[in-house]
Amino acid sequence: MKVFVIAVFLESPISIWEAWILESAVQLTRAATFFIPLSLGTQEGALFMVTAAITGDGASGVAISLVKRMREIVWIAWGFAIGWRMLITSKKPLPRTVQTCGHQAIPSMPAMQSIHRAM
């Protein structure tokens, strides 16, 4: 449904069934290329190829893909902004969970430090 709504706003000649086919091709591609971070390039390529096969115009597939990416970027940026705001307004200092002693990581709990000193 997202692809159809984006296609309507971009004035792309795609029916709801074709949009469903496009979305399934993207999901199939994302599942097959899960090891690529954020599936960069694979979503765009899949939408380009499938849209070119359906409508003869691959540019609308790339445009749809870029709009979908912008939505992802907005949500990621929003999450970072909320996290940053919570970090700045927090009155508590950040917990210090790990101290390093040479090459070993030691939890900063006093009991664990005394155990490490005994060793």
C-alpha positions in Angstrom: 0.0 0.0 0.0 2.9 2.4 0.7 4.3 1.9 -2.8 0.8 2.6 -4.3 0.4 5.8 -2.3 3.9 7.0 -3.2 3.3 6.2 -6.9 0.0 8.2 -6.8 1.8 11.2 -5.4 4.6 10.8 -7.9 2.0 10.5 -10.7 3.4 7.1 -11.8 1.1 4.9 -13.8 1.0 1.9 -11.4 -2.1 0.0 -10.4 -2.6 -1.3 -6.9 -1.8 -4.8 -8.1 1.4 -3.7 -9.7 2.3 -1.8 -6.5 1.7 -5.0 -4.6 4.1 -6.9 -7.0 6.7 -4.1 -6.5 6.5 -4.3 -2.7 6.8 -8.1 -2.8 9.8 -7.9 -5.0 11.4 -5.4 -2.7 10.7 -7.6 0.4 12.0 -10.6 -1.4 15.2 -8.8 -2.3 15.7 -7.5 1.2 15.3 -10.9 2.6 17.8 -12.4 0.2 20.3 -9.6 0.8 19.9 -9.3 4.6 23.7 -9.3 5.0 24.1 -5.9 3.3 23.6 -3.1 5.8 20.2 -1.4 5.2 20.1 -3.3 1.9 21.8 -0.3 0.3 21.4 -0.4 -3.5 19.4 -3.7 -3.6 16.1 -2.0 -2.9 16.7 0.6 -5.6 17.9 -2.0 -8.1 14.9 -4.3 -7.5 12.4 -1.5 -7.8 14.2 -0.2 -11.0 14.1 -3.6 -12.6 10.6 -4.6 -11.7 9.1 -1.2 -12.5 10.9 -1.2 -15.8 9.5 -4.6 -16.6 5.9 -3.6 -15.6 5.7 0.0 -16.9 8.7 0.4 -19.2 9.9 3.3 -17.0 12.5 2.4 -14.5 12.9 6.0 -13.3 9.6 5.9 -11.4 10.9 2.8 -9.5 14.0 4.7 -8.4 11.9 7.7 -7.4 9.7 5.4 -5.3 12.7 3.9 -3.7 14.2 7.2 -2.8 11.0 8.4 -1.2 11.0 5.2 0.9 14.6 5.8 1.9 13.8 9.3 2.9 11.1 8.0 5.2 13.6 5.6 6.8 16.2 8.4 7.2 13.6 10.7 8.8 12.6 8.0 11.4 16.3 7.2 12.1 17.1 10.9 12.6 14.0 11.3 14.8 15.2 8.4 17.0 18.7 9.9 17.3 17.3 13.3 18.2 15.1 11.8 20.9 18.1 9.9 22.3 20.3 12.9 22.2 17.7 15.0 24.0 17.3 12.4 26.7 21.1 12.2 27.1 21.4 15.9 27.5 18.5 16.4 29.8 19.5 13.5 32.1 20.8 14.7 35.4 22.5 11.4 36.2 26.0 10.8 34.9 26.4 7.9 32.5 27.2 4.7 34.3 30.7 3.5 34.0 30.4 -0.2 33.3 33.8 -1.3 32.2 37.3 -0.3 33.2 40.3 -1.6 31.3 43.3 -3.0 33.0 45.9 -3.8 30.4 44.0 -5.9 27.8 41.4 -7.3 30.1 37.9 -5.7 30.7 36.9 -5.5 34.3 33.4 -4.6 35.5 33.6 -1.5 37.7 31.6 -3.1 40.5 33.7 -3.1 43.7 33.2 -6.8 44.4 34.5 -7.7 40.9 37.6 -5.4 41.4 38.5 -7.1 44.7 38.2 -10.5 43.0 40.4 -9.4 40.2 43.1 -8.0 42.6 43.1 -11.3 44.5 43.9 -13.1 41.3 
